[in-house]
Amino acid sequence: MSKSRRLARIFSKDKKTLTLALDGYYFTNQTQGIDKTIAQMPELVENGLDAVLVTPGIAKKHADAFADVGMLIRADMSSSLLDPSVPDTIYVASVEDALKLGADGVINMTFPGADNEASSHNIARELARDSETWNTVFMCETLPFGYPVTNEESNQASYIAAGARVGTELGADIIKTRFSGKPEDSEIVESANAPVVALGGPKTENIIDYFAFVRHCMDVGASGVAVGRNIIQNPNPAAVVAALNQIIHHEATAEEANKVYNDYSS
């Protein structure tokens, strides 16, 4: 299978993607909602879900659930599962492993500017090289200074943009990274020189505030979002997917998306 065909399973015909991140078991013990959401996959797909990010274990156990969406396998995991800072990552799944599971590609994190920058880049480069050999998709999640936002620079568009470009230079087909929520985020997309998928974003008190954040990401040039807890920890994941589908694929405003969400939830 060609890489372009695999990319077409991640992105819709409009070159945008609504991706669900279900790979939390590799990074945290705060995984409430993942299994419940997997059980609702048919409804999520019906409401516009394009792709999923999963661990090898989830891909193996729930293979049938992901038959109608694109799928990327998480190739790295935290070296200290109960440390929310994700102090380091280790390489746990190869491109060949992902192909055996029926995936369209792989994803890993890199940490430009962090002490473990070199090791995370080495994992990314190996995955990029093997992805070219097998014509698979490689998504690189570039997070300056580490997994959480710990200083002003780690959430500043110029630093995020520099990290995004490193991912592209390492060979990524898609960049996944955080957006600051400011107009300068357009620098991230411009610098990356590849499709940029916005990391899920903040857990907001009001869902409309989250929809506004996603609308911002799309307005500055993102090719979609990869969302975890804002879907899986919502009382109605399908309603969130339906609303985000309107923003990402139909240019809806945050207010219009919120109406979709409320109508679906009622």
MARFI-100036 format. One record per residue (C-alpha): residue in one letter; y, x, z. Coordinates in steps of 0.001 Angstrom, whole numbers, padded with zeros to 6 digits, always signed. Layout:
N
AYXZ/...
//
This chain:
266
M+000000+000000+000000/S+003460+001287-000870/K+006097+001946+001768/S+008438-000544+000098/R+005833-003270+000464/R+005401-002442+004135/L+009168-002465+004649/A+009203-005935+003090/R+006983-007087+005958/I+009559-005893+008489/F+012639-007173+006654/S+013113-010553+004995/K+014304-010859+001411/D+017899-010596+002641/K+017058-007109+004049/K+017587-008349+007614/T+015089-008525+010446/L+014545-010441+013658/T+012058-008277+015525/L+010434-009034+018864/A+009810-006090+021207/L+006536-006567+023083/D+005991-002900+023959/G+007316-002983+027524/Y+003978-002162+029138/Y+004508+001452+028034/F+007816+001843+029890/T+008084-000430+032914/N+006324-002721+035331/Q+008939-005401+034593/T+006853-007080+031912/Q+007123-010732+032880/G+006882-012996+029868/I+005144-010711+027366/D+001716-012366+027465/K+003226-015846+027603/T+005329-015101+024535/I+002395-013696+022560/A+000631-017026+023081/Q+003586-018714+021348/M+003569-016524+018234/P+002891-019336+015708/E+005974-021209+016951/L+008088-018039+016914/V+007079-017259+013331/E+007836-020819+012302/N+011327-020392+013746/G+012113-017196+011879/L+010520-014200+013601/D+010003-011361+011105/A+008255-008550+012968/V+006945-007261+016287/L+006875-003954+018149/V+003636-003646+020123/T+001462-001202+022003/P-001943-000297+020544/G-003621-002324+023290/I-001688-005484+022441/A-002286-004972+018711/K-006023-004706+019317/K-006340-007577+021787/H-004116-010036+019903/A-004723-009078+016272/D-004850-012668+015035/A-001511-013503+016655/F+000340-011040+014436/A-001230-011911+011082/D+001973-013460+009717/V+004549-010889+010856/G+005300-007252+010234/M+004019-004968+012976/L+005014-001524+014241/I+002952+000328+016829/R+004646+002118+019722/A+003526+005746+019377/D+005042+007070+022606/M+005117+005966+026228/S+006861+006916+029438/S+005488+009882+031328/S+006323+008033+034570/L+005717+004312+034220/L+007327+003248+037497/D+010515+005252+036934/P+012964+002911+035128/S+014898+005878+033756/V+011948+006855+031511/P+012354+010556+032382/D+010179+011725+029496/T+007766+010417+026882/I+004345+011460+025673/Y+002710+011043+022271/V-000100+008464+022483/A-000734+006963+019017/S-000836+008476+015534/V-000002+006925+012182/E-003716+006743+011446/D-004266+004907+014737/A-001610+002384+013682/L-003204+001875+010273/K-006588+001200+011868/L-004908-001574+013832/G-003454-003122+010665/A+000123-002098+011420/D+002877-001449+008905/G+004125+001619+010740/V+005101+003260+014015/I+008054+003677+016343/N+009059+006324+018880/M+012088+007231+020980/T+014267+010306+020711/F+016853+011391+023269/P+019646+013418+021634/G+021560+015354+024264/A+018903+015032+026984/D+016892+017856+028529/N+013783+016625+026710/E+015550+016334+023360/A+013324+018900+021620/S+010021+017337+022639/S+011095+013834+021610/H+012330+015150+018267/N+009036+016943+017718/I+007134+013691+018151/A+009504+011973+015725/R+009130+014680+013102/E+005348+014547+013266/L+005374+010781+012900/A+007840+010978+010000/R+005690+013530+008184/D+002506+011491+008623/S+004325+008313+007640/E+005246+009907+004322/T+001613+010924+003782/W+000341+007401+004414/N+003316+005438+002975/T+003929+003762+006308/V+007189+002740+007962/F+008708+004943+010654/M+011300+003444+013002/C+013071+005964+015230/E+014710+004678+018415/T+017572+007108+019021/L+019051+006900+022513/P+021672+009559+023335/F+021223+011258+026728/G+018138+009196+027564/Y+016663+005725+027890/P+019282+004024+030133/V+023052+004042+029828/T+023973+006604+032485/N+027419+007839+031454/E+030334+006886+029235/E+029081+009000+026348/S+025633+007389+026275/N+027263+004059+025370/Q+030008+005448+023125/A+029786+004703+019408/S+030469+008274+018252/Y+027585+009656+020325/I+025262+006823+019351/A+026189+007429+015714/A+025393+011141+015961/G+022023+010354+017502/A+021268+007769+014824/R+021879+010306+012084/V+019525+012762+013781/G+016796+010122+013499/T+017446+009730+009784/E+017460+013487+009269/L+014107+013684+011067/G+012730+011293+008449/A+013105+007787+009868/D+013079+004804+007514/I+014752+002582+010121/I+016932+003422+013095/K+016792+001386+016289/T+019558+002111+018769/R+021973+000614+021245/F+025329-000855+020237/S+028304-000655+022572/G+029725-004061+021686/K+032975-002536+020410/P+034401-002464+016851/E+033657+001277+016667/D+029966+000374+016377/S+030465+000309+012623/E+030405+004128+012886/I+026750+003912+013933/V+025688+002102+010775/E+027807+004312+008534/S+026512+007522+010080/A+022853+006514+010114/N+022593+006220+006322/A+019556+003981+006895/P+019021+000389+008055/V+020009+000109+011713/V+018341-002393+014022/A+020277-003044+017209/L+018416-002533+020450/G+018024-005900+022173/G+021236-005681+024145/P+022340-006633+027649/K+020663-009329+029726/T+023557-011756+030009/E+024157-014545+032507/N+024963-017019+029723/I+022904-017086+026517/I+025985-017695+024368/D+027332-014321+025494/Y+024165-012717+024177/F+024507-014586+020889/A+028069-013247+020652/F+026751-009703+021110/V+024217-010184+018298/R+026912-011698+016063/H+029000-008576+016737/C+026092-006298+015778/M+025615-008100+012478/D+029353-008094+011765/V+029561-004299+012094/G+026661-003810+009692/A+023395-003961+011636/S+020327-004962+009652/G+019017-007025+012520/V+017950-006778+016127/A+014832-005812+018077/V+014846-008051+021152/G+012607-007949+024205/R+013621-009478+027522/N+016308-011781+026092/I+013451-013587+024346/I+010391-013057+026528/Q+012158-013742+029834/N+013924-016832+028573/P+012381-020184+029619/N+012140-021113+025921/P+011463-018058+023699/A+011137-020182+020554/A+014614-021615+021084/V+016100-018113+021309/V+014277-017062+018140/A+015507-020157+016295/A+019085-019417+017357/L+018910-015710+016491/N+017410-016580+013125/Q+020551-018553+012355/I+022782-015601+013249/I+020759-012938+011450/H+019628-014777+008344/H+022174-017581+007980/E+025467-016056+009170/A+025835-018490+012078/T+028461-017977+014754/A+027554-017588+018404/E+028674-021179+018997/E+026514-022495+016165/A+023542-020499+017439/N+024094-021836+020937/K+023949-025386+019585/V+020630-024600+017881/Y+019359-023179+021158/N+020450-026199+023194/D+019142-028700+020636/Y+015783-026938+020537/S+015559-026712+024323/S+016457-030349+024951/
//
